[in-house]
């Protein structure tokens, strides 16, 4: 399983990596600096590429394609709509929380509560079954 961190702040990227180490979670991490870069990475590496299992950790407030726009895009994409996404943001706004859950996020965590996220993510790493994205015989991605 690969973690896809969608984050534009270098310090927050390092905080995420340190939290993983602290909680003894040693997954491969791919980083995208905004939603557009994340969509491209997911399509290239998980829909068209060899990787299959992934979890997205999404910041909401980014330049370029922000987190809400990213969620709109993947939820409308037949290949990516089943992606498991956890929001990891500084926003405590009720509107952001509501909009994220309307787009079927697996959880909404503030960056100040990253330890809670790590506690929640541990069972996913250890045994939760995730939907996979695969290619059909025509080369189009399809969800299994």
NORURWO-V505581 format. One record per backbone hydrogen bond with DSSP energy under -1.0 kcal/mol. NH is the residue of the N-H (numbers start at 1). CO is the residue of the C=O. Records with the same first field share a line. If there is no record, write none. Layout:
BEGIN
NH->CO + CO
END
This chain:
BEGIN
2->53
3->28
4->55
5->30
6->57
7->32
13->9
14->10
15->11
16->12
17->13
18->14
19->15
20->16
21->17
22->18
23->19
24->21
25->20
30->3
32->5
35->65
38->34
39->35
40->36
41->37
42->38
43->39
44->40
45->41
46->42
47->42
48->43
51->45
55->2
56->84
57->4
58->86
59->6
62->60
67->60
70->66
71->67
72->68
73->69
74->70
75->71
81->77
83->80
86->56
87->107
88->58
89->109
97->93
98->94
99->95
100->96
101->97
102->98
104->101
105->100
106->85
109->87
111->89
113->110
114->111
117->113
118->114
119->115
120->116
121->117
122->118
125->121
126->122
127->123
128->123
134->142
136->140
139->136
142->134
144->132
END
